[in-house]
Amino acid sequence: MDKLTQLFDHYDFRLTDEQVKEEVKKILDAHFAENNNAEVWKQCLHQIDLTTLNGDDTVEKCATMAKHVNEFEQHFPGVPNVAAICVYPAMVATVRENLKAEGIGIAAVSAGFPASQTFIEVKVAETLLAIKSGATEIDVVISIGKFLEGRYQEVFDELVELREACKEPTHLKVILETGALKNARNIYNASLLAMQAGADFIKTSTGKIAVNATPEATYIMCCAIRDWYRETGIKVNYKPAGGVSTTEEAVQHYTIVKEILGEQWLNNQSFRFGASRLANNLLSSIEGKQVKYF
């Protein structure tokens, strides 16, 4: 038996998809209301990777995004700023040149994002170029087709190479594309594989397919993170991304993370949202009026 199969068998996640739905409903029924308040909305805003990943992204658009982050505290005193700006590799230099606010990361999607259907040499080269351009965080996608075919070692080996390319202090976020993984056990096992390969964060989705971050995916991935932490003592971080656009959705994910992983994950070093529309919706909730700042 190979080491990855042994790893999956050792942790042995047994909940069915229907049982996961039931567990999510229990958590949200019991705890959503207590977290649906302005302080949590502010915390969720502070955890956002402000994102633009469109084919029509321009230098001007990305520079303007950085400018809005720079000026955020002037417009919204008392509200904490976002955690990072996330762009395609070609736009990293633009963000680096224009970002003046302190403590804001620069994240780049890399390694053949979003499909990951290219050569590992290209993935590594793109990752290294993104870091050279100024990225402090790299978001990569697992080779989903290989994973679904059971070619786990190949998926693992690719992630190890990308981990090697992301030397400290660069963070590696590994996207599982949970909507394509079909079931709870696959999502759990993919989480284990990514953590075994050295991921700093595991992340749900690219936002480029029909099913992206769901409360159920968050539940499963947080269970994997919890189980990994208990077994190894290694704290891996979490990022739901794609489709999290409303305040209600953000609070749902926040509530699940809080109940499964606990207070030590409720900060922007350990828990992020990948979002483009969420920031304005959270600001609207916080301010009590419609806000279109970002």
KEFIBA-31456 format. One record per residue (C-alpha): x, y, z; residue number from 1. Coordinates in pm, whole numbers, plus 50000, padded with zeros to 5 digits. Layout:
<recs>
<rec><east>X</east><north>Y</north><up>Z</up><num>NUM</num></rec>
...
</recs>
This chain:
<recs>
<rec><east>50000</east><north>50000</north><up>50000</up><num>1</num></rec>
<rec><east>50144</east><north>50339</north><up>49902</up><num>2</num></rec>
<rec><east>50197</east><north>50615</north><up>50156</up><num>3</num></rec>
<rec><east>49910</east><north>50836</north><up>50037</up><num>4</num></rec>
<rec><east>49660</east><north>50549</north><up>50053</up><num>5</num></rec>
<rec><east>49789</east><north>50478</north><up>50403</up><num>6</num></rec>
<rec><east>49738</east><north>50844</north><up>50487</up><num>7</num></rec>
<rec><east>49376</east><north>50837</north><up>50366</up><num>8</num></rec>
<rec><east>49306</east><north>50514</north><up>50551</up><num>9</num></rec>
<rec><east>49463</east><north>50645</north><up>50871</up><num>10</num></rec>
<rec><east>49227</east><north>50944</north><up>50891</up><num>11</num></rec>
<rec><east>48929</east><north>50756</north><up>50745</up><num>12</num></rec>
<rec><east>48660</east><north>51026</north><up>50714</up><num>13</num></rec>
<rec><east>48330</east><north>50838</north><up>50730</up><num>14</num></rec>
<rec><east>48051</east><north>51099</north><up>50699</up><num>15</num></rec>
<rec><east>47832</east><north>51076</north><up>50391</up><num>16</num></rec>
<rec><east>47733</east><north>51384</north><up>50192</up><num>17</num></rec>
<rec><east>47389</east><north>51375</north><up>50354</up><num>18</num></rec>
<rec><east>47538</east><north>51352</north><up>50703</up><num>19</num></rec>
<rec><east>47763</east><north>51649</north><up>50628</up><num>20</num></rec>
<rec><east>47457</east><north>51853</north><up>50529</up><num>21</num></rec>
<rec><east>47289</east><north>51756</north><up>50855</up><num>22</num></rec>
<rec><east>47594</east><north>51857</north><up>51060</up><num>23</num></rec>
<rec><east>47619</east><north>52193</north><up>50881</up><num>24</num></rec>
<rec><east>47251</east><north>52261</north><up>50947</up><num>25</num></rec>
<rec><east>47296</east><north>52182</north><up>51318</up><num>26</num></rec>
<rec><east>47587</east><north>52424</north><up>51348</up><num>27</num></rec>
<rec><east>47414</east><north>52707</north><up>51163</up><num>28</num></rec>
<rec><east>47082</east><north>52659</north><up>51343</up><num>29</num></rec>
<rec><east>47261</east><north>52676</north><up>51678</up><num>30</num></rec>
<rec><east>47522</east><north>52946</north><up>51618</up><num>31</num></rec>
<rec><east>47459</east><north>53160</north><up>51308</up><num>32</num></rec>
<rec><east>47253</east><north>53425</north><up>51490</up><num>33</num></rec>
<rec><east>47517</east><north>53487</north><up>51757</up><num>34</num></rec>
<rec><east>47777</east><north>53563</north><up>51488</up><num>35</num></rec>
<rec><east>47559</east><north>53776</north><up>51263</up><num>36</num></rec>
<rec><east>47666</east><north>54115</north><up>51398</up><num>37</num></rec>
<rec><east>47878</east><north>54415</north><up>51304</up><num>38</num></rec>
<rec><east>48194</east><north>54297</north><up>51481</up><num>39</num></rec>
<rec><east>48194</east><north>53970</north><up>51290</up><num>40</num></rec>
<rec><east>48115</east><north>54153</north><up>50962</up><num>41</num></rec>
<rec><east>48421</east><north>54371</north><up>51024</up><num>42</num></rec>
<rec><east>48634</east><north>54066</north><up>51099</up><num>43</num></rec>
<rec><east>48516</east><north>53897</north><up>50779</up><num>44</num></rec>
<rec><east>48609</east><north>54209</north><up>50581</up><num>45</num></rec>
<rec><east>48954</east><north>54201</north><up>50741</up><num>46</num></rec>
<rec><east>48995</east><north>53843</north><up>50614</up><num>47</num></rec>
<rec><east>48925</east><north>53915</north><up>50246</up><num>48</num></rec>
<rec><east>49165</east><north>53855</north><up>49961</up><num>49</num></rec>
<rec><east>49025</east><north>54131</north><up>49740</up><num>50</num></rec>
<rec><east>49022</east><north>53962</north><up>49403</up><num>51</num></rec>
<rec><east>48999</east><north>54035</north><up>49033</up><num>52</num></rec>
<rec><east>49058</east><north>53741</north><up>48799</up><num>53</num></rec>
<rec><east>48903</east><north>53835</north><up>48467</up><num>54</num></rec>
<rec><east>49029</east><north>53820</north><up>48112</up><num>55</num></rec>
<rec><east>48965</east><north>54192</north><up>48073</up><num>56</num></rec>
<rec><east>49168</east><north>54298</north><up>48379</up><num>57</num></rec>
<rec><east>49383</east><north>54600</north><up>48298</up><num>58</num></rec>
<rec><east>49673</east><north>54781</north><up>48458</up><num>59</num></rec>
<rec><east>49439</east><north>55068</north><up>48536</up><num>60</num></rec>
<rec><east>49184</east><north>54842</north><up>48706</up><num>61</num></rec>
<rec><east>49444</east><north>54674</north><up>48927</up><num>62</num></rec>
<rec><east>49614</east><north>55005</north><up>49010</up><num>63</num></rec>
<rec><east>49275</east><north>55148</north><up>49110</up><num>64</num></rec>
<rec><east>49208</east><north>54848</north><up>49333</up><num>65</num></rec>
<rec><east>49539</east><north>54911</north><up>49510</up><num>66</num></rec>
<rec><east>49453</east><north>55281</north><up>49543</up><num>67</num></rec>
<rec><east>49121</east><north>55196</north><up>49709</up><num>68</num></rec>
<rec><east>49301</east><north>54971</north><up>49956</up><num>69</num></rec>
<rec><east>49554</east><north>55248</north><up>50026</up><num>70</num></rec>
<rec><east>49278</east><north>55500</north><up>50102</up><num>71</num></rec>
<rec><east>49042</east><north>55263</north><up>50282</up><num>72</num></rec>
<rec><east>49114</east><north>55383</north><up>50635</up><num>73</num></rec>
<rec><east>49045</east><north>55743</north><up>50538</up><num>74</num></rec>
<rec><east>48698</east><north>55651</north><up>50414</up><num>75</num></rec>
<rec><east>48612</east><north>55391</north><up>50679</up><num>76</num></rec>
<rec><east>48787</east><north>55478</north><up>51008</up><num>77</num></rec>
<rec><east>48748</east><north>55205</north><up>51265</up><num>78</num></rec>
<rec><east>48691</east><north>54934</north><up>51004</up><num>79</num></rec>
<rec><east>48992</east><north>54704</north><up>50946</up><num>80</num></rec>
<rec><east>49132</east><north>54683</north><up>50594</up><num>81</num></rec>
<rec><east>49132</east><north>54375</north><up>50371</up><num>82</num></rec>
<rec><east>49405</east><north>54111</north><up>50408</up><num>83</num></rec>
<rec><east>49542</east><north>54095</north><up>50054</up><num>84</num></rec>
<rec><east>49490</east><north>54175</north><up>49687</up><num>85</num></rec>
<rec><east>49470</east><north>53873</north><up>49457</up><num>86</num></rec>
<rec><east>49539</east><north>53902</north><up>49082</up><num>87</num></rec>
<rec><east>49679</east><north>53714</north><up>48785</up><num>88</num></rec>
<rec><east>50062</east><north>53691</north><up>48772</up><num>89</num></rec>
<rec><east>50089</east><north>53952</north><up>48496</up><num>90</num></rec>
<rec><east>49927</east><north>54209</north><up>48726</up><num>91</num></rec>
<rec><east>50141</east><north>54145</north><up>49034</up><num>92</num></rec>
<rec><east>50398</east><north>54411</north><up>48944</up><num>93</num></rec>
<rec><east>50121</east><north>54669</north><up>48900</up><num>94</num></rec>
<rec><east>49981</east><north>54595</north><up>49244</up><num>95</num></rec>
<rec><east>50329</east><north>54601</north><up>49399</up><num>96</num></rec>
<rec><east>50406</east><north>54940</north><up>49244</up><num>97</num></rec>
<rec><east>50077</east><north>55094</north><up>49358</up><num>98</num></rec>
<rec><east>50009</east><north>54931</north><up>49694</up><num>99</num></rec>
<rec><east>50117</east><north>55160</north><up>49978</up><num>100</num></rec>
<rec><east>49900</east><north>55039</north><up>50267</up><num>101</num></rec>
<rec><east>50096</east><north>54840</north><up>50524</up><num>102</num></rec>
<rec><east>50030</east><north>54480</north><up>50610</up><num>103</num></rec>
<rec><east>49847</east><north>54392</north><up>50287</up><num>104</num></rec>
<rec><east>49955</east><north>54077</north><up>50104</up><num>105</num></rec>
<rec><east>49990</east><north>54040</north><up>49729</up><num>106</num></rec>
<rec><east>49847</east><north>53708</north><up>49613</up><num>107</num></rec>
<rec><east>49885</east><north>53563</north><up>49265</up><num>108</num></rec>
<rec><east>49692</east><north>53273</north><up>49116</up><num>109</num></rec>
<rec><east>49952</east><north>53062</north><up>48944</up><num>110</num></rec>
<rec><east>50052</east><north>52722</north><up>48808</up><num>111</num></rec>
<rec><east>49807</east><north>52707</north><up>48519</up><num>112</num></rec>
<rec><east>49512</east><north>52857</north><up>48707</up><num>113</num></rec>
<rec><east>49223</east><north>52778</north><up>48689</up><num>114</num></rec>
<rec><east>49236</east><north>52435</north><up>48522</up><num>115</num></rec>
<rec><east>49592</east><north>52332</north><up>48618</up><num>116</num></rec>
<rec><east>49613</east><north>52156</north><up>48281</up><num>117</num></rec>
<rec><east>49968</east><north>52239</north><up>48184</up><num>118</num></rec>
<rec><east>50320</east><north>52106</north><up>48234</up><num>119</num></rec>
<rec><east>50472</east><north>52107</north><up>48582</up><num>120</num></rec>
<rec><east>50770</east><north>52297</north><up>48440</up><num>121</num></rec>
<rec><east>50534</east><north>52576</north><up>48331</up><num>122</num></rec>
<rec><east>50362</east><north>52573</north><up>48669</up><num>123</num></rec>
<rec><east>50690</east><north>52612</north><up>48854</up><num>124</num></rec>
<rec><east>50818</east><north>52880</north><up>48615</up><num>125</num></rec>
<rec><east>50498</east><north>53084</north><up>48645</up><num>126</num></rec>
<rec><east>50509</east><north>53055</north><up>49023</up><num>127</num></rec>
<rec><east>50872</east><north>53171</north><up>49040</up><num>128</num></rec>
<rec><east>50800</east><north>53463</north><up>48804</up><num>129</num></rec>
<rec><east>50501</east><north>53570</north><up>49015</up><num>130</num></rec>
<rec><east>50717</east><north>53570</north><up>49328</up><num>131</num></rec>
<rec><east>50992</east><north>53763</north><up>49149</up><num>132</num></rec>
<rec><east>50731</east><north>54021</north><up>49046</up><num>133</num></rec>
<rec><east>50633</east><north>54075</north><up>49408</up><num>134</num></rec>
<rec><east>50377</east><north>53811</north><up>49508</up><num>135</num></rec>
<rec><east>50388</east><north>53722</north><up>49876</up><num>136</num></rec>
<rec><east>50123</east><north>53451</north><up>49844</up><num>137</num></rec>
<rec><east>50070</east><north>53195</north><up>49566</up><num>138</num></rec>
<rec><east>49735</east><north>53026</north><up>49497</up><num>139</num></rec>
<rec><east>49760</east><north>52705</north><up>49291</up><num>140</num></rec>
<rec><east>49507</east><north>52442</north><up>49182</up><num>141</num></rec>
<rec><east>49557</east><north>52069</north><up>49224</up><num>142</num></rec>
<rec><east>49557</east><north>51858</north><up>48907</up><num>143</num></rec>
<rec><east>49191</east><north>51770</north><up>48948</up><num>144</num></rec>
<rec><east>49168</east><north>51520</north><up>48663</up><num>145</num></rec>
<rec><east>49466</east><north>51326</north><up>48796</up><num>146</num></rec>
<rec><east>49315</east><north>51322</north><up>49144</up><num>147</num></rec>
<rec><east>48983</east><north>51187</north><up>49014</up><num>148</num></rec>
<rec><east>49171</east><north>50914</north><up>48825</up><num>149</num></rec>
<rec><east>49340</east><north>50810</north><up>49149</up><num>150</num></rec>
<rec><east>49685</east><north>50934</north><up>49040</up><num>151</num></rec>
<rec><east>49743</east><north>51074</north><up>49387</up><num>152</num></rec>
<rec><east>50121</east><north>51047</north><up>49386</up><num>153</num></rec>
<rec><east>50146</east><north>51261</north><up>49072</up><num>154</num></rec>
<rec><east>49923</east><north>51527</north><up>49227</up><num>155</num></rec>
<rec><east>50128</east><north>51516</north><up>49546</up><num>156</num></rec>
<rec><east>50462</east><north>51537</north><up>49364</up><num>157</num></rec>
<rec><east>50348</east><north>51845</north><up>49170</up><num>158</num></rec>
<rec><east>50245</east><north>52019</north><up>49491</up><num>159</num></rec>
<rec><east>50578</east><north>51936</north><up>49654</up><num>160</num></rec>
<rec><east>50759</east><north>52099</north><up>49360</up><num>161</num></rec>
<rec><east>50540</east><north>52408</north><up>49392</up><num>162</num></rec>
<rec><east>50602</east><north>52411</north><up>49768</up><num>163</num></rec>
<rec><east>50975</east><north>52412</north><up>49695</up><num>164</num></rec>
<rec><east>50928</east><north>52709</north><up>49460</up><num>165</num></rec>
<rec><east>50746</east><north>52901</north><up>49734</up><num>166</num></rec>
<rec><east>51028</east><north>52952</north><up>49979</up><num>167</num></rec>
<rec><east>50951</east><north>53118</north><up>50311</up><num>168</num></rec>
<rec><east>50804</east><north>53368</north><up>50370</up><num>169</num></rec>
<rec><east>50591</east><north>53312</north><up>50055</up><num>170</num></rec>
<rec><east>50267</east><north>53133</north><up>50146</up><num>171</num></rec>
<rec><east>50131</east><north>52850</north><up>49931</up><num>172</num></rec>
<rec><east>49752</east><north>52824</north><up>49908</up><num>173</num></rec>
<rec><east>49632</east><north>52501</north><up>49746</up><num>174</num></rec>
<rec><east>49293</east><north>52511</north><up>49572</up><num>175</num></rec>
<rec><east>49104</east><north>52181</north><up>49570</up><num>176</num></rec>
<rec><east>48820</east><north>52287</north><up>49336</up><num>177</num></rec>
<rec><east>48574</east><north>52115</north><up>49567</up><num>178</num></rec>
<rec><east>48282</east><north>52149</north><up>49326</up><num>179</num></rec>
<rec><east>48460</east><north>51911</north><up>49088</up><num>180</num></rec>
<rec><east>48556</east><north>51656</north><up>49353</up><num>181</num></rec>
<rec><east>48201</east><north>51520</north><up>49373</up><num>182</num></rec>
<rec><east>48181</east><north>51390</north><up>49730</up><num>183</num></rec>
<rec><east>48284</east><north>51446</north><up>50089</up><num>184</num></rec>
<rec><east>48550</east><north>51175</north><up>50101</up><num>185</num></rec>
<rec><east>48728</east><north>51313</north><up>49794</up><num>186</num></rec>
<rec><east>48729</east><north>51663</north><up>49945</up><num>187</num></rec>
<rec><east>48864</east><north>51531</north><up>50274</up><num>188</num></rec>
<rec><east>49134</east><north>51322</north><up>50106</up><num>189</num></rec>
<rec><east>49238</east><north>51607</north><up>49878</up><num>190</num></rec>
<rec><east>49272</east><north>51824</north><up>50189</up><num>191</num></rec>
<rec><east>49500</east><north>51565</north><up>50349</up><num>192</num></rec>
<rec><east>49709</east><north>51534</north><up>50033</up><num>193</num></rec>
<rec><east>49758</east><north>51911</north><up>50010</up><num>194</num></rec>
<rec><east>49853</east><north>51941</north><up>50377</up><num>195</num></rec>
<rec><east>50094</east><north>51649</north><up>50350</up><num>196</num></rec>
<rec><east>50257</east><north>51829</north><up>50055</up><num>197</num></rec>
<rec><east>50316</east><north>52139</north><up>50270</up><num>198</num></rec>
<rec><east>50026</east><north>52374</north><up>50195</up><num>199</num></rec>
<rec><east>50006</east><north>52680</north><up>50418</up><num>200</num></rec>
<rec><east>49638</east><north>52722</north><up>50326</up><num>201</num></rec>
<rec><east>49386</east><north>52489</north><up>50172</up><num>202</num></rec>
<rec><east>49124</east><north>52665</north><up>49962</up><num>203</num></rec>
<rec><east>48792</east><north>52552</north><up>49822</up><num>204</num></rec>
<rec><east>48760</east><north>52686</north><up>49471</up><num>205</num></rec>
<rec><east>48871</east><north>52892</north><up>49175</up><num>206</num></rec>
<rec><east>48537</east><north>53067</north><up>49125</up><num>207</num></rec>
<rec><east>48550</east><north>52951</north><up>48763</up><num>208</num></rec>
<rec><east>48312</east><north>52653</north><up>48771</up><num>209</num></rec>
<rec><east>47943</east><north>52616</north><up>48855</up><num>210</num></rec>
<rec><east>47982</east><north>52491</north><up>49215</up><num>211</num></rec>
<rec><east>48231</east><north>52680</north><up>49430</up><num>212</num></rec>
<rec><east>48260</east><north>52735</north><up>49807</up><num>213</num></rec>
<rec><east>47972</east><north>52576</north><up>49995</up><num>214</num></rec>
<rec><east>47913</east><north>52546</north><up>50371</up><num>215</num></rec>
<rec><east>47947</east><north>52170</north><up>50329</up><num>216</num></rec>
<rec><east>48291</east><north>52203</north><up>50169</up><num>217</num></rec>
<rec><east>48397</east><north>52432</north><up>50452</up><num>218</num></rec>
<rec><east>48277</east><north>52178</north><up>50708</up><num>219</num></rec>
<rec><east>48470</east><north>51892</north><up>50545</up><num>220</num></rec>
<rec><east>48792</east><north>52089</north><up>50494</up><num>221</num></rec>
<rec><east>48784</east><north>52227</north><up>50847</up><num>222</num></rec>
<rec><east>48739</east><north>51874</north><up>50982</up><num>223</num></rec>
<rec><east>49048</east><north>51773</north><up>50785</up><num>224</num></rec>
<rec><east>49245</east><north>52072</north><up>50920</up><num>225</num></rec>
<rec><east>49131</east><north>51992</north><up>51276</up><num>226</num></rec>
<rec><east>49222</east><north>51625</north><up>51245</up><num>227</num></rec>
<rec><east>49560</east><north>51709</north><up>51088</up><num>228</num></rec>
<rec><east>49636</east><north>51958</north><up>51366</up><num>229</num></rec>
<rec><east>49547</east><north>51707</north><up>51637</up><num>230</num></rec>
<rec><east>49768</east><north>51442</north><up>51478</up><num>231</num></rec>
<rec><east>50069</east><north>51650</north><up>51373</up><num>232</num></rec>
<rec><east>50056</east><north>51975</north><up>51569</up><num>233</num></rec>
<rec><east>50082</east><north>52162</north><up>51236</up><num>234</num></rec>
<rec><east>49832</east><north>52447</north><up>51196</up><num>235</num></rec>
<rec><east>49712</east><north>52477</north><up>50835</up><num>236</num></rec>
<rec><east>49501</east><north>52776</north><up>50735</up><num>237</num></rec>
<rec><east>49171</east><north>52791</north><up>50546</up><num>238</num></rec>
<rec><east>49025</east><north>52993</north><up>50257</up><num>239</num></rec>
<rec><east>48675</east><north>52959</north><up>50110</up><num>240</num></rec>
<rec><east>48662</east><north>53125</north><up>49770</up><num>241</num></rec>
<rec><east>48424</east><north>53153</north><up>49480</up><num>242</num></rec>
<rec><east>48057</east><north>53228</north><up>49532</up><num>243</num></rec>
<rec><east>48091</east><north>53381</north><up>49880</up><num>244</num></rec>
<rec><east>47941</east><north>53719</north><up>49800</up><num>245</num></rec>
<rec><east>47680</east><north>53809</north><up>50064</up><num>246</num></rec>
<rec><east>47715</east><north>53896</north><up>50431</up><num>247</num></rec>
<rec><east>47498</east><north>53598</north><up>50520</up><num>248</num></rec>
<rec><east>47722</east><north>53358</north><up>50329</up><num>249</num></rec>
<rec><east>48035</east><north>53499</north><up>50492</up><num>250</num></rec>
<rec><east>47885</east><north>53458</north><up>50839</up><num>251</num></rec>
<rec><east>47786</east><north>53100</north><up>50758</up><num>252</num></rec>
<rec><east>48144</east><north>53008</north><up>50672</up><num>253</num></rec>
<rec><east>48277</east><north>53206</north><up>50970</up><num>254</num></rec>
<rec><east>48040</east><north>53017</north><up>51202</up><num>255</num></rec>
<rec><east>48149</east><north>52677</north><up>51074</up><num>256</num></rec>
<rec><east>48518</east><north>52764</north><up>51105</up><num>257</num></rec>
<rec><east>48463</east><north>52894</north><up>51458</up><num>258</num></rec>
<rec><east>48277</east><north>52584</north><up>51573</up><num>259</num></rec>
<rec><east>48516</east><north>52329</north><up>51420</up><num>260</num></rec>
<rec><east>48856</east><north>52500</north><up>51444</up><num>261</num></rec>
<rec><east>48802</east><north>52748</north><up>51724</up><num>262</num></rec>
<rec><east>48905</east><north>53102</north><up>51807</up><num>263</num></rec>
<rec><east>49271</east><north>53066</north><up>51707</up><num>264</num></rec>
<rec><east>49170</east><north>53046</north><up>51340</up><num>265</num></rec>
<rec><east>48952</east><north>53359</north><up>51350</up><num>266</num></rec>
<rec><east>49211</east><north>53604</north><up>51216</up><num>267</num></rec>
<rec><east>49338</east><north>53706</north><up>50876</up><num>268</num></rec>
<rec><east>49656</east><north>53503</north><up>50905</up><num>269</num></rec>
<rec><east>49464</east><north>53178</north><up>50942</up><num>270</num></rec>
<rec><east>49131</east><north>53234</north><up>50766</up><num>271</num></rec>
<rec><east>49068</east><north>53420</north><up>50441</up><num>272</num></rec>
<rec><east>48783</east><north>53477</north><up>50200</up><num>273</num></rec>
<rec><east>48855</east><north>53493</north><up>49828</up><num>274</num></rec>
<rec><east>48606</east><north>53748</north><up>49704</up><num>275</num></rec>
<rec><east>48531</east><north>54026</north><up>49459</up><num>276</num></rec>
<rec><east>48176</east><north>54130</north><up>49558</up><num>277</num></rec>
<rec><east>48184</east><north>54039</north><up>49926</up><num>278</num></rec>
<rec><east>48377</east><north>54347</north><up>50042</up><num>279</num></rec>
<rec><east>48113</east><north>54595</north><up>49925</up><num>280</num></rec>
<rec><east>47832</east><north>54382</north><up>50068</up><num>281</num></rec>
<rec><east>48001</east><north>54359</north><up>50407</up><num>282</num></rec>
<rec><east>48067</east><north>54734</north><up>50402</up><num>283</num></rec>
<rec><east>47700</east><north>54792</north><up>50324</up><num>284</num></rec>
<rec><east>47600</east><north>54580</north><up>50625</up><num>285</num></rec>
<rec><east>47850</east><north>54758</north><up>50850</up><num>286</num></rec>
<rec><east>47750</east><north>55107</north><up>50734</up><num>287</num></rec>
<rec><east>47376</east><north>55036</north><up>50719</up><num>288</num></rec>
<rec><east>47349</east><north>55166</north><up>50361</up><num>289</num></rec>
<rec><east>47456</east><north>55057</north><up>50016</up><num>290</num></rec>
<rec><east>47830</east><north>55098</north><up>49965</up><num>291</num></rec>
<rec><east>48016</east><north>55055</north><up>49636</up><num>292</num></rec>
<rec><east>48371</east><north>55141</north><up>49734</up><num>293</num></rec>
<rec><east>48574</east><north>54858</north><up>49582</up><num>294</num></rec>
</recs>
